[in-house]
Amino acid sequence: MTHAHVTGWTDTHCHVQEQMIESGSDETLVRARAAGVTRFVVIGTDVETSSAAIEIAGRHDDVWATVGLHPHDAVNGVDTVRHLVTGPRVVGVGECGLDYHYEHSPREVQMPAFAEQIALAKEHGLTLVVHTRDAWADTWDILDAEGAPENTIIHCFTGGPEEARGCLDRGAYLSFSGIVTFKNAAELREAAVLCPMDRMLVETDAPFLAPVPHRGRPNEPAHVGIVGTAIADLRGIAPAELAAATSTNALRAFPRIQS
């Protein structure tokens, strides 16, 4: 695999909190740096994981945090995380959004929690990180009704060309994960070719969604180059070019990283 020799990757979406707390070490970041990853955004999904993301970011110059309430946890209420958004090295609100696949929180609770977090992102000038699963129409309706923040990321984009256009029309970035390497993801690969180069991000969503050939094992940020290389191959460009472009985009999508 060529990705091992490419540096300058940014993993815009990972959940390394649990792995780092369990192992009591930074080995997952160390391995990723060795694999050419130069920046990490650690994502909050509730008060505990958001607090842990801030704590990890505080210890590492190449790590930033987001604060969010995942749709699974929407029943907890956005007030449980609101106080954390002004924390140090916080660059985004989310992941937040709608998940109609699992519905761990009822839809009528998920929707206002999503709207509240859109408002929170705008109030604090933060990037919005969106989780949407089996809920495109309502996701778009709420983004349209609330007005998408200037920097909005559709994390772990799973749609095809039509969904990609719907997101791009709303000014969003599309963040691609290891799913692009899965056998059954032909429509997603089409979207990865269609997406304008300046609107594309790459992520691992670690420890979830390990790319081929690591499927079935815990994912880690070291594998973001596998995701990027797969997309570069689809687009017929060098992995280094995709690494540079997606990292440039990450700094635009998360302007707080630069400050």
CORVENKA-V645909 format. One record per pair of residues at least 4 apart in sequence whose ideal C-beta (glycine too) atoms are under 7 Angstrom apart, sorted by the first residue. I is the first residue (numbers start at 0). J is the second residue. If there is no record, write none. Layout:
i=I j=J
i=I j=J
This chain:
i=0 j=225
i=0 j=228
i=1 j=5
i=1 j=228
i=1 j=238
i=2 j=224
i=2 j=225
i=2 j=227
i=2 j=228
i=2 j=238
i=3 j=34
i=5 j=35
i=5 j=224
i=5 j=238
i=5 j=239
i=5 j=242
i=6 j=35
i=6 j=37
i=7 j=35
i=7 j=37
i=7 j=242
i=7 j=243
i=7 j=246
i=8 j=35
i=8 j=36
i=8 j=37
i=8 j=201
i=8 j=223
i=8 j=224
i=8 j=227
i=8 j=242
i=8 j=246
i=9 j=37
i=9 j=38
i=9 j=245
i=9 j=246
i=9 j=249
i=10 j=31
i=10 j=36
i=10 j=39
i=10 j=40
i=10 j=202
i=10 j=203
i=10 j=220
i=10 j=223
i=11 j=40
i=11 j=174
i=11 j=200
i=11 j=201
i=11 j=202
i=11 j=249
i=12 j=40
i=12 j=42
i=12 j=154
i=12 j=155
i=12 j=174
i=12 j=202
i=12 j=204
i=13 j=39
i=13 j=41
i=13 j=42
i=13 j=202
i=13 j=203
i=13 j=204
i=13 j=205
i=13 j=220
i=14 j=42
i=14 j=48
i=14 j=205
i=14 j=206
i=15 j=19
i=15 j=27
i=15 j=41
i=15 j=205
i=15 j=220
i=16 j=20
i=16 j=41
i=16 j=48
i=16 j=51
i=16 j=52
i=16 j=55
i=17 j=21
i=18 j=22
i=18 j=27
i=18 j=206
i=19 j=25
i=19 j=27
i=19 j=55
i=20 j=51
i=22 j=26
i=25 j=29
i=26 j=30
i=27 j=31
i=27 j=219
i=27 j=220
i=28 j=32
i=28 j=39
i=28 j=59
i=29 j=33
i=30 j=34
i=30 j=219
i=30 j=221
i=31 j=36
i=31 j=219
i=31 j=220
i=31 j=221
i=32 j=36
i=34 j=221
i=34 j=224
i=35 j=224
i=36 j=220
i=36 j=221
i=36 j=223
i=37 j=61
i=38 j=61
i=38 j=246
i=38 j=249
i=39 j=61
i=39 j=62
i=39 j=220
i=40 j=63
i=40 j=65
i=40 j=90
i=40 j=253
i=41 j=52
i=41 j=55
i=41 j=56
i=41 j=62
i=41 j=64
i=42 j=52
i=42 j=65
i=42 j=67
i=42 j=94
i=42 j=128
i=43 j=48
i=43 j=49
i=43 j=52
i=43 j=64
i=43 j=65
i=43 j=66
i=43 j=67
i=43 j=80
i=44 j=48
i=44 j=67
i=44 j=69
i=44 j=72
i=44 j=94
i=45 j=49
i=45 j=68
i=45 j=69
i=45 j=72
i=45 j=75
i=45 j=80
i=46 j=50
i=46 j=79
i=46 j=80
i=47 j=51
i=48 j=52
i=49 j=53
i=49 j=66
i=49 j=67
i=49 j=80
i=49 j=83
i=50 j=54
i=50 j=83
i=51 j=55
i=52 j=56
i=52 j=64
i=52 j=65
i=53 j=57
i=53 j=64
i=53 j=83
i=53 j=86
i=53 j=87
i=53 j=88
i=53 j=89
i=55 j=59
i=55 j=62
i=56 j=62
i=56 j=63
i=56 j=64
i=56 j=88
i=57 j=87
i=57 j=88
i=63 j=88
i=63 j=90
i=63 j=253
i=63 j=256
i=64 j=88
i=64 j=89
i=64 j=90
i=65 j=89
i=65 j=90
i=65 j=91
i=65 j=92
i=65 j=93
i=65 j=128
i=66 j=80
i=66 j=83
i=66 j=84
i=66 j=86
i=66 j=89
i=66 j=92
i=67 j=80
i=67 j=92
i=67 j=93
i=67 j=94
i=67 j=95
i=67 j=116
i=67 j=128
i=68 j=72
i=68 j=73
i=68 j=75
i=68 j=77
i=68 j=79
i=68 j=80
i=68 j=95
i=68 j=112
i=68 j=116
i=69 j=94
i=69 j=95
i=69 j=130
i=70 j=95
i=70 j=96
i=70 j=97
i=70 j=98
i=70 j=104
i=70 j=109
i=70 j=130
i=71 j=98
i=71 j=101
i=71 j=103
i=71 j=104
i=72 j=104
i=73 j=104
i=73 j=108
i=73 j=109
i=73 j=112
i=74 j=104
i=74 j=108
i=75 j=79
i=77 j=81
i=77 j=112
i=77 j=115
i=77 j=116
i=77 j=119
i=81 j=119
i=84 j=89
i=84 j=92
i=84 j=119
i=84 j=123
i=84 j=125
i=85 j=123
i=89 j=125
i=90 j=125
i=90 j=126
i=90 j=253
i=90 j=255
i=90 j=256
i=91 j=125
i=91 j=126
i=91 j=127
i=91 j=128
i=91 j=253
i=92 j=116
i=92 j=119
i=92 j=120
i=92 j=125
i=92 j=127
i=92 j=128
i=93 j=116
i=93 j=127
i=93 j=128
i=93 j=129
i=94 j=128
i=94 j=129
i=94 j=130
i=94 j=154
i=95 j=112
i=95 j=113
i=95 j=116
i=95 j=129
i=95 j=130
i=96 j=113
i=96 j=129
i=96 j=130
i=96 j=131
i=96 j=138
i=97 j=109
i=97 j=110
i=97 j=113
i=97 j=131
i=97 j=134
i=97 j=137
i=97 j=138
i=98 j=102
i=98 j=130
i=98 j=132
i=98 j=134
i=99 j=106
i=99 j=132
i=99 j=133
i=99 j=134
i=100 j=132
i=100 j=133
i=102 j=106
i=104 j=108
i=104 j=109
i=105 j=109
i=106 j=110
i=108 j=112
i=109 j=113
i=110 j=114
i=110 j=137
i=110 j=141
i=111 j=115
i=112 j=116
i=113 j=117
i=113 j=141
i=114 j=118
i=114 j=141
i=114 j=145
i=115 j=119
i=116 j=120
i=117 j=121
i=117 j=127
i=117 j=145
i=117 j=148
i=118 j=122
i=118 j=145
i=119 j=123
i=120 j=125
i=120 j=126
i=120 j=127
i=120 j=148
i=121 j=148
i=125 j=255
i=126 j=148
i=126 j=150
i=126 j=152
i=126 j=252
i=126 j=253
i=127 j=147
i=127 j=148
i=127 j=151
i=127 j=152
i=128 j=152
i=128 j=154
i=129 j=138
i=129 j=151
i=129 j=152
i=129 j=153
i=129 j=154
i=130 j=154
i=131 j=135
i=131 j=138
i=131 j=153
i=134 j=138
i=135 j=139
i=135 j=158
i=135 j=162
i=135 j=165
i=136 j=140
i=137 j=141
i=138 j=142
i=139 j=143
i=139 j=165
i=139 j=169
i=140 j=144
i=141 j=145
i=142 j=147
i=142 j=169
i=147 j=151
i=147 j=169
i=147 j=170
i=147 j=171
i=150 j=252
i=150 j=253
i=150 j=254
i=151 j=170
i=151 j=171
i=152 j=171
i=152 j=172
i=152 j=174
i=152 j=200
i=152 j=252
i=153 j=166
i=153 j=171
i=153 j=173
i=153 j=174
i=154 j=174
i=154 j=202
i=155 j=174
i=155 j=176
i=155 j=202
i=155 j=204
i=156 j=173
i=156 j=174
i=156 j=175
i=156 j=190
i=157 j=178
i=157 j=187
i=158 j=162
i=158 j=163
i=158 j=190
i=159 j=163
i=159 j=186
i=159 j=187
i=159 j=189
i=159 j=190
i=160 j=164
i=160 j=189
i=160 j=190
i=160 j=193
i=161 j=165
i=162 j=166
i=163 j=167
i=163 j=173
i=163 j=190
i=163 j=193
i=163 j=194
i=164 j=168
i=166 j=171
i=166 j=173
i=167 j=171
i=167 j=198
i=172 j=198
i=172 j=200
i=172 j=248
i=172 j=252
i=173 j=194
i=173 j=198
i=173 j=199
i=174 j=200
i=174 j=201
i=174 j=202
i=175 j=179
i=175 j=191
i=175 j=199
i=175 j=201
i=175 j=226
i=175 j=230
i=176 j=202
i=176 j=203
i=176 j=204
i=176 j=208
i=176 j=226
i=177 j=203
i=177 j=208
i=177 j=209
i=177 j=210
i=177 j=218
i=177 j=222
i=177 j=225
i=177 j=226
i=178 j=184
i=178 j=187
i=178 j=208
i=179 j=184
i=179 j=187
i=179 j=188
i=179 j=191
i=179 j=226
i=179 j=229
i=179 j=230
i=180 j=210
i=180 j=211
i=180 j=225
i=180 j=229
i=181 j=211
i=184 j=188
i=185 j=189
i=186 j=190
i=187 j=191
i=188 j=192
i=188 j=233
i=189 j=193
i=190 j=194
i=191 j=230
i=191 j=233
i=192 j=233
i=192 j=234
i=194 j=198
i=194 j=199
i=196 j=244
i=197 j=248
i=199 j=245
i=199 j=248
i=200 j=245
i=200 j=248
i=200 j=249
i=200 j=252
i=201 j=223
i=201 j=226
i=201 j=227
i=201 j=245
i=202 j=223
i=203 j=218
i=203 j=219
i=203 j=220
i=203 j=222
i=203 j=223
i=203 j=226
i=204 j=208
i=204 j=218
i=205 j=218
i=205 j=219
i=205 j=220
i=206 j=217
i=206 j=218
i=206 j=219
i=207 j=218
i=208 j=218
i=209 j=213
i=209 j=214
i=209 j=216
i=209 j=217
i=209 j=218
i=209 j=222
i=210 j=222
i=210 j=225
i=210 j=226
i=213 j=218
i=213 j=222
i=218 j=222
i=222 j=226
i=223 j=227
i=224 j=228
i=225 j=229
i=226 j=230
i=227 j=231
i=227 j=238
i=227 j=241
i=227 j=242
i=227 j=245
i=228 j=232
i=228 j=238
i=229 j=233
i=230 j=234
i=230 j=241
i=231 j=236
i=231 j=237
i=231 j=238
i=231 j=240
i=231 j=241
i=236 j=240
i=236 j=241
i=238 j=242
i=239 j=243
i=240 j=244
i=241 j=245
i=242 j=246
i=243 j=247
i=244 j=248
i=245 j=249
i=246 j=250
i=247 j=251
i=248 j=252
i=249 j=253
i=250 j=256
i=250 j=257
